[in-house]
Amino acid sequence: MRIGVVFSTLPREDTTGVHVLRALREIGCDAFHHEPLRRTPAGGIEQAGYETLPPADLYLQVDDDLAYPGPVGLGVPSAYYCIDTHRLGAPLAGGSLLRPDKARGFDHVFSAQRDGVDLLARHGIAARWLPLAYDPARQAPDPAQAKQIDWCFLGTPLGDRPRICRDLARRFPSCVFGQAYGEAALRIYQQSRIIVNLPVGNDVNMRFFEALGAGGLLVGGAAHNGEDELVEGLVQFEDPAELPALVGRWLSDGAGRAALADAQQREVAGRHTYAHRMRALLAAVEAGPPARPRPARTPADDPAALVSEAVARLEAGAPHDALRLADRAAGLDGARPQVHRARALALAGAGRPADAAGALLRELELSPGSGEAFRTYLGMLDQVADAAGVPGAAFTRAYLRVLDLASEAPAGDAGPTLEAAAHAAAAVLGRHAEFERAWGALADADSRHWMLELCAHRALGAARVPVRFDAARARALEDEVQGRLLRERGAVPASATRGASHAFQGWRLDRYDLRPAGLPLELLSTAEYVVATFFLRQYQLERAGVRVAAAEGDVVVDGGGCFGETALHFAHQVGPGGRVLSFEFLPAHLEVFRANLALNPALAGRVEIVPEALWDRSGEALPFTEHGPATHLGAAPGAAAAVARTCSVDDLVEARGLPRVDFLKLDVEGAELAALRGAERTLRRHRPKLAIAAYHRPEDLGALPAWIDGLRLGYRLYLDHFTPGAWETIAFAAPAAA
């Protein structure tokens, strides 16, 4: 049988159509791929049409979430595999076409979700259930891959997913969570003991089958959408609060976990491959299309009518009745944005603003271009701030005002969608107590301005909220460094690049002589790092008579030594009577660091390298992702399973018998809060000046100042920023006497 499979690989190559095409060929079909889109000379995408589509016995369109007409009306039987049935009311990407409108022209329609059959029937479309599946050619277990990651979650950062993963990572830090596809995703699944699935809505998604097929134990949110009919013995939870206990229980039972994972892998390999699915699809096509449903809707079964009635009840002052009707409409067709708007208004009227904001966020996911929905969402968040009980809610109100005004500006070519902005706003306001405490603790208006500006910049992008930074001065300084101070290009030690060149991610290290600029040192680095450390003085604050910096005779703990630039800068500042203890654990960095010390013998005696990773506890072996200067604790998509030994500041101070610590700098790629917790005794006893990177995690701008303020040690807190983007924000803390 000759089958033309229609799907686009232009936006993303790893799409369901690839697995379908391979499975059809595996079962003996003469299957070929037709690409319905093409690149324009200007770099855009346009429809290619079907004029060049070869003849076939069947044209099969695989849902790729793109708005173009299907291969129908061509004199050949046609079938549509509709995957994202929870988005029937949302336009396909790149146009206004809806999935139900696209599906109507096909002779056969298949739904990847069981409830999608009923949802399509409400649009007058007869569909059969054809679940997603497992592709053994791409997703099989690999016995050579050791199970070295406790748990992973791979998926887009929607809704509560980031919070759930961060909370779980605090309990079980040997983890990977984020986005990965293809080989990178497979490798992570193969190395994971437990694979967490957090479905959107009630989807039994592709990752459900990928995870089961790769050989890890799947622990997933219950979708109640037919998954228990597909695979026996699933480990599921109804509430994400149950997840830590489930993960802990199965991590502690290695034999039971392996046996269950192996049984489920055999089951999906034996019953749920794409080859099984394509045989079922062809048998259904051979049997002929089912009779098209002719639903006789009553107002009680019509989502649009229910929404209209809910709005009328709300206007009549009956929000609880309106909410009952809106909930009914959502149960019938949760893919309509209007349903979630009606629910939000009803929830707000019923005095539940936080739930109303959540309903509006769902509307934004279904209609991400809606500026009206975004601004209404902000209004709901304002009500949430009122209900939160935070005195004044000064930061929250200021933040919402900035987002409201800035959202009306053009986003620019690469600006985030309003849906992404809504998620960013929700992430900040989900931790409103920390941000409010930090806002109140900041010692000056300039710091508060930075906090507000950077939060809005991260949500809405540079075109809507540009960062006030003198980029021209920074470029001029880099040009000056390259022109006056550069002595040798490509001077990194050869052994540091052989076998470990990936650690530098394309960074070329050159040799600079800073003596013409009045600094008695040479080093291997980049012009950007030289400018940031020695000229912009990124880890130093001087504002309104307050100075936070290393000084003559200080004992400095340098968290995140990298190539040694900051350690050498501190060594110069503290003079012969001072001391610098610098944490750096990555071998490639340590070689460059030691080479830099060798270039500066007059300063090297003041510097001690501590080759361990800063954390809140000592003696742990934590996985890390090697990514040059951005190397961070915690495995990540595609990362090698290397581990670093940890040490806390408090334990270092005790082990070295340090009589005092005067200055603590932390720039440890997201581990700053953990490192601060591991330095609490030192902070309480010695009150060092602090310079803490506050940009690696979205919540750091609030969480780090709030934690320091919570110690009640009298620190005055400041923020400063050193790039035109969202990175290199430093939180400074000046002791009461500084």
N, C-alpha and C positions, 0 to 999 in steps of 0.2 A: 504493500500500500504506500502510495506516494503522498507525503504530508508536508505542507508548507507551514512552518512555525513562525509566527509573527511576534516579535518583541524587539525592543531597542536596547542596545548595550552602550549607547552614547553617554548617558548620565552615569551609569554604573555597570561595570562588566559582570559583576557577581549577582546576577538576577535569576529569578526562578526559571525563566525560559531556557537558560543554559542547561539546567538539570533535566527539564522536560525534553529538550532536543536530544541530549545524550541517551536518555532512557528509551525514546522512540527508536533510535538506531540500535540500541542494545537488544530490543525485542524483534528486530528484523525489518523495521519499516525503512523505506527510502525517504528519510526526513531531511529537509533542508531549512536553513534559516533565511528569513527575509527581514532586512533592516528597514523599518518604515520611515526613518528619519535620516537626515544627512547634514553634514557641516556646510555652512556657507563660507564663501571666501573671507568674510569679515569675522569668522570665528563663531557665529551663531548657529542655531539649529533650525531646520525647516523640514516640512513633510516631504517625503520622497514620492509618495503615491504608490499605486499598485500597477502602473503600466508595465513594469519589468518583472512583475511577479510570475514565475513559471507556472504552468498548469500542474494541477495536483488532484488527488482524490478527496482531500480534506484540507481546509485552511484552519489552523488552530491559533487563535490569538491568546497569548499568555499575558495577564494583567501586569503592566509595568508602571502604572500610576502616571501615564502620560496621555495628554489630550490630543488624540488624532483618531480619525474614523477607522473602524475595523475592516477586515477583508470580506465584506458582505456584498451581495448583489452581483457577484462575479460569475454566476452559473456553476459554482462549486459549493458543496456542503460546507458549512462553517460552524466552528465551536469557539466559545469564549470561556477561559478559565479565570473567573473573577475571584481575586484573592482578598483584597482589603474591603470586605463587605461592611465593616464598621464605619466606612467612609462613603457610603452611598450618597449622602447629601452634600459631600464636599467636591468641588470641581477638581478634575484631574489636572495635574501640573502642566502649566503652559497654556491653559485655555479655560473655557467655561463648561466644557463637556462633562456631564455627570455619568457615573458608571451605569445606572439604570438606562439612560438614553443610549449609551453605547451598546449595552447588552441586547436591547430590543431587536436589533437587526439580525442576530445570529440564530441559526437553526437549533443549536444546542448551547446551553449555558450550564456551567459547573461552578459551584461555590466552594471555596476552600474552608469556609466556616459552616458548621452545622446550622447555626441560627441564621446564617445568610440565606439559606433556602427560604425561610419564612419572610425575611426582610425583602428579598427580591420578589416573592409572591405578592407582597403588598403593592408592588409596582406593576403587577400583571405579568411577571416574568416567571416561567417555569424553570426551575434549576434543580440540579442533582448535587448531593454532597460529595465532594471529592477532596478529602483532606490533603494538606501539604505532606511532604514525605522526606525520606532520607536518601542521599545520593552516596552509595558506597564507593563510587569512583573518586569522590572528593572528601568524604567525611568519615572514613573508617578509623578504628582505633589503630594505634601504632605501639606495639609492645616495647619498642626501643625508647619510647618517651616515658621517662619515669614520672610518677605522680609526685610532683614537688610543690604544687600550689594547693593550698587548702580549699579555696573556693574562688569562683570567678563569676562575673556577670558581664555579658557583652550586649550592648543595645544603646539606643539613643537616650539622652538624658532628659526624658520627659517626666512631668509630674513629680512624684515623690521618689523616683528611682535614685537620684543622687543622694538624698538624705538617707534612704534605706541602706545604700551601699556604704556611705561613710560611717553610719552607726555600726554596721556589721564589721567594717574594717577595724574599728576600735577594739572589738572583741577578738577578731581573728585577722591579724595584720598580714599573714601570708596569703595575699589575694591579688586579683587583677579585676578591675572594673573600668569600663569605658567602651569605645567603639572599635571594632576590628572586623575584617572581612576576609574571605578566602583563606589562603594558607596561614595567615597570622591568626585568624580565629580558630582554625582547626588545631594549630599547635597549642594554643592556650587550653582548648577543651581537652586535648589528649593529656596535658600535664596536670589537669585539675582533678582533685579528689571529688569535689562537689561542684556542680554547675547550677547556679541559681537562675531561675527564669521569672521575670516580673512582667507578665503580659499586660498589654494595653487593652483596657476593657476586658472582654472575655475571649480574646483571640487565642486559638491554638496555633501558635505562630511557627515560622520556619525554624527558629532556634530551638523549639521544643524537640523537633526531630533531629536536628544537628547535634544537640547535646546528648540525646539518648544514643545516637549512632556512634559518637566519638568515644564512648566507654566510661565517662564519668557518671556519678550518681546525680540525676536531675532532682532538684528541690525547687518546686515552682508554686506560684500562686494558682489557686484553683480557678479555672475558667468556667466550669460547669457547662461546657460546650462540646460534649462528646468525647473528651480526651480519655475518660476512664473506660470507654468502650474500645479504644484503640490499643491501650497498653495497660497491663495489670500491675498492681502494686505500686502505683505512683506515690511519691512522697510530696504532699501538698499542704499548703496552709491557706486559711481563709483571711487571716489578718497578718500583715507584715511583722507585727510585734511577736508572732510565734517563730519567726525565722531564726533568730539567734539560738534558741533552744534546739530547733531541728538541726541546724548546722553542727552545733556542739555534740548532739546525740550521735550523729552519723560520723563525725570525725573521730569520736572515741571508739567506734565499733568498726575497725578496719576490715575485718573479715566479713561481717554482715554487709557492709557498704559495697565491698568488691563483688560479693555474690549477687546482690540485687542489681547492681549496675550491669554486670555481665549478663544476667537473665534478660534485662530489658534491652540491652544491645542486641542480643540474639533475636528477640521478638521483633524489633523494628527492622532488622536485616532480613528476617524471614517473612514479614507481612506488610511492611510499610516503606518500601523503596519506591522511587519514581517509576521504576519498571512496573511494579504492581499497579500503581495509579494509572499509567498509560494503558495497560491492558484493560482496566475497568472503564476508562474513558472510551476506548475504541469499541468495547462491547456495548456500552450505552448508545454510542452513535449508530452502531449496527442495528440496535433494537428500535431506533427511531425516536424522534423527540417526544417528550411527554405532552399531554394536553396543557395548553396555557391556562393558568388560573384566571377566573373571572370573579374577583372578590367583590362581594356586595357590601361595601363599607357602611357601617352606621357611624354616627358621630363618635360613639364610644370607641371605635376601632380606627379612627382617622386621626393621625397625629396632628395634621394641620388644623382640623376642627377643634381638637383638644387644646391646642395652643391658643387659638382664638378665644375659646371659652375661658381659659386660664387668665388671659389678659383682661377679659370682661369682669371676671370675679375679682381680680386685683383692683381694678378701677372702682369696683363697688365696695371696696374696703374689706374684702374677705380673703386675706393672703393665704390662710391655711387651706381653704377650698381651692385656691389657685394652685397651690403647691401640689395638692393631691392630683389635680388634672395634669399638671406639667410632669409629674412623676410617671403618670400613666402614658403620656406621650413619649417620654424618654424610653420607657420599656418597649414601646412599639417601634420606635425609630430613633435610636440614640445618635444617628449620624446627621440629624438635621441641626444646624447651628441655632435655628430659631427656638428649638426645644430647650436648649441650655440657657438661652437668654431668658425665656419665660420662667424656668426654674430659678435662675439667679434673682430675678425681680421678686418672685414669690418668696424666696428664702430671705431676701433683704427685708421684705415687708413683714415677715414672721419673726424678725429680730435675730437672724442668723447670718450676720455679714461675712464671717469667715467661710461658711459653706457657700454663700453667694459668690464670693470671689473664686472659689474652686469651680463652680458651675460656669462662670464666665471664662475661666482659663480653658475649660473644655470647648467652649464656643470658639475661642481664639485658635485652638488647635485645628478646628474644622474650617475656619475662615481666617487664615493668618493675615490677610491683607486688610482687615477691617480696622481702620483707625477709630471709628466710632466705638467698636467693641473694646478696643484697647483703652480708650479714655473712660468708658463706663467701668471697665475693670479697675482702673486706678481709683475711681470714685468708690467702688466697693472696698478696695483696700484701705481707703481713708476711713470708711466706717469700721473696718477691722481694727484700725489703730485706735479709734474711739472706744471700741469694746475691749481692747487689750488690757486696759488698766495701767498702762505705762504712763507715769506722770508727765503730762505735757506732750508726749510723743513728738518732740520737736524735730528730730531727725526724720522720722517717718513722714511727717507732713511736708517738710522741705523737699524730701526726695520725691514724693508724689507730685509736688508742684513742678519740679524740674522735668520729670518724665512727661507730664501732661503737656507742658509747653514745647519741649524738644521733640516730641513725637510728631508734631505737625510739620517739621522740617523734612526735606528729602533725605532718604537714607543713603544715597550714593550707590555706586555700582555694586559694592561688596558689603553694604550695610546689613546688619541683622534684620530679620523679619520682625514684625510686631509680636508674633507668637514667641520667638526667641527672647524678645525683650520682656514679654510677660513672665516667662519662666525665670529670667534673671531677676526681675523685680520680686517675684514670689520667693526666690532663694534668699534674697536679702531680708525681706520682711518676715520670712519664716523664722528669722533669728532676731526679731525686732528688739528684744530685751537687751541683747549684747550690743547692737548698734546704738540703741538709745543710751546705754551706760557709757559706751565709748565716746559718743557725741558730747555727753555731759562732762566727761573727764578731760577732753582735749583742752589745752591751756590757752589757745588763742584762735582768733577768727580765721587766720590763714589755714590752720590745720583742719578746722571744720569745713572750710571751702574745699580743700583737697578731698576730704572724705565724701562730700556730696558730689563733687564733680567726677571723681573716679568711679563711684557706684553708677552714676548715670551714663558715663562713657562706656562702661562695660555692658550695660543693658542696651543702649541705643546706637553705639558705634561712633566712630570718629567724625563722620559727616554731620551727625546731629549734635554731638557733644564733643567738640575738639578739646584736647588737653592743653592747658596754658603752659607751654614749655618753649624755651628759646632754642629751637632746633638749629637755627642759623649759627648761633654761637657754638653749639656742640659740634656742628660740621666744621666750623672754622678751627676749633681746637683739634679735631682729628686731622685736618689738613696740616696744621702746624706740627703735630706730633709726627706725622709721616714725613714732613719736609725737614724738620730740624733734628728730630731725635732718633729716627730710624737708622740702624747701623747694619743690619743683615737680615735679608728676607729668608723665610723658611728655615729658621734656626732651631726648630724643635729637635731634641735628641732623636737620633735615628731609631733607637730601640723602642722609643715611645710610640712611634708611628708604625713600625713593623709589627703586624699581628694585632694591633690595637688601634689602627687608624680610624675605625668607626667611632671611637670614643670622642673624636674631635668634630665629627659631623661636618666636615668640610672647613673647619676653622684652620686658618694658617697662622702659626705662631712665628712672629718675627722678633729680632733682638733690638731692644731700645736702650739708649743711653740717656738718662734723665738729668745728667749733670748740667747741660746747658740751660735747663729750666730751674736750676738751683736745688735739685734733689740728688743727693750723692748715692745713686744706685743705678744698676743695669738690670734688665730682666727680659725674659722671653714671655711675650704676651701678644695681645692684639691692640691696635690703636684705640678701639672702642673701650677696652678694659682700662688702658692707661688713662684715657680721658676721664672715665667714670671714677676711678680710684684716686688719682693724684691731682686732677684739675677741677672736676666737679665735686670731688670729696663727698662721695655718695654716702659714706657712713659717718658723716660729721654734720652737726647742726650748730649754726650760730644765728640766733634770732633774738632781737630785743634784749640784748644783754645776757642771754642764756647760751651757754656753750656745752655741747655734748660731744666729746672727742677724746681720743687717747692723749695723755699729757706726760710730761717729763716724769720719769720714775714709776709710771703706772704698771700694774700687772693686768694684762689683757688676755681674755679668752676669745679667740677668733673662730667662730663656728662657720665652717664652709670655706676652707682655705684655697680650694681650686688650684691655680698655678702658683700661688704664693704672693700675688700682688698685694693683697690687704695685709698679710703678715709682715711683709717688708715695709709697707707704709707705716704700720703701727710700730715696728721696730725702730724706724727713724724717729717717730714722734716720741717714744718713751725714753730714748736715749740710753746711755750705758747703764744707768741704774734701773732700767725697766726690764720687763720680761713679757714675751708673747707665747702663748700656747695655742697652736692652730690645729683644728680638727680637719682632716682630709683622709678618706679611706680608699679612693679609687686609684689603683696602681698606676695607670697612665698619667694621672694628674700628679701623683707623688713623684714620679721621675722628673717631670718638668719643675715641680716645686723644689726638689733637691738641687736641680741644675741652677735654679735661680738663687738658691742660697750660696752655691759655690761661686756664682758671679759676684756675690756681695759678702766677702768674708768679714768685713767690719760689722755687718748687721747680723750675720748668721748666728753668732753666739748668743744673741738675745732671743732666738726663735727655737721653740721645741715643737716638732710635728707630733701630733697625736693621731696615729693611723687607724682611727675607729670612727664609727658613725654616731653622731649625737642623737640621743633619744632620752626618754624619761626614765629608763632603767638600763643598767649595765649588764653585759654578759649575754645578751640575746643575739641570735643569728637571724637577721631579717633579710628577705630578698630585696634586691634593688634593680632598677632599670638603668643601664649604662647609656647615657646620652650626653656625653661631653660635659660642659659646664652645667647642664640641666639634669645631671644624674640625680635620681631621687630614690628614696626608700619605697618599697612596694613594687611588685612586678607589674608589668604593663603589656599591652598587646605587642607580640613579637619579641618580647624581651628574653634574654638568656636568664637562666635560673641561678644567677650568682647570689651570694649572701655576704653581708657585712656584719662584723661584730659591733655591738653598741657599747657606748659609755655615756654616762650622764655627767653634767657639769659638776654636780655635788660630789659625785664619787671621784672625779678628777681632782677637785680641790682638796679633798681629804687624802687621796693617795699621794699627792705631791706635797702635802703639808703646807699649802699656800697660806700665808698669814693674812692675805686680803686679795680681793679681786676688785679692780677699779673700773674696768670697762668690759662689757660683754657685747659682742657683735654676733648676730645669728642671721645667716642667709643660707638655709639648708633645704631649699626646694620643697617646701610644704611641711617639713617636720618642725617648724618653729615653735608651735604650741607645745608639742611633746618635749622639745628641748627646754623650754621655759619651765615646764612642770618638773623636769629633772634638775632644775637650777634653783628651786624655791628656797632651799636652805641657804644657798649662797646669797640670794637676793635679800633675804631677811637679815642675814648676819652682816653683809658687807655693803649693801646698797650700791652696787656698781652702776655706772652710767650704761644705758642700753641703746643699741641700734639694731632693730629687728626688721627683717624683710617682711612686708605685709601685703604681698600680692600673689603668692603662689596659689592660694585657695580663695574662692569667691568670698568666703566669710571672714577672711583674715583681717580686713580693715576694721571690722567690729570686734571680732573675737580676741585678737591679741591685746589691743588697748584695754578692753573690758577685763581680761584676765589680770593684767598688771594692776589695774585700778582696784580690782577685787582683793588684792593683797593688803590694801590699806597701809602702804608704806610711805605715803606722802610724795610719791613720784609726780612730777608734772609731765604731761604727755603731749607729744607733738607729732605731726605728720609732715613729710616732705616727699617730693617726687622728682625723678631724674631722667625721664624719657618722654617722647611725645605720644607713647602708647600706654597700655594698661599695666605695664610691668615696671619694676624698680621703684616701688613705693616703700619708704622706710618709716617705721614708727620709732620715735626717739623717746627716751624716758630720762629725765633729769632728776637726780635725788634732791631732796628738799634743800640742801645746802649749796647746790651747784649754781 
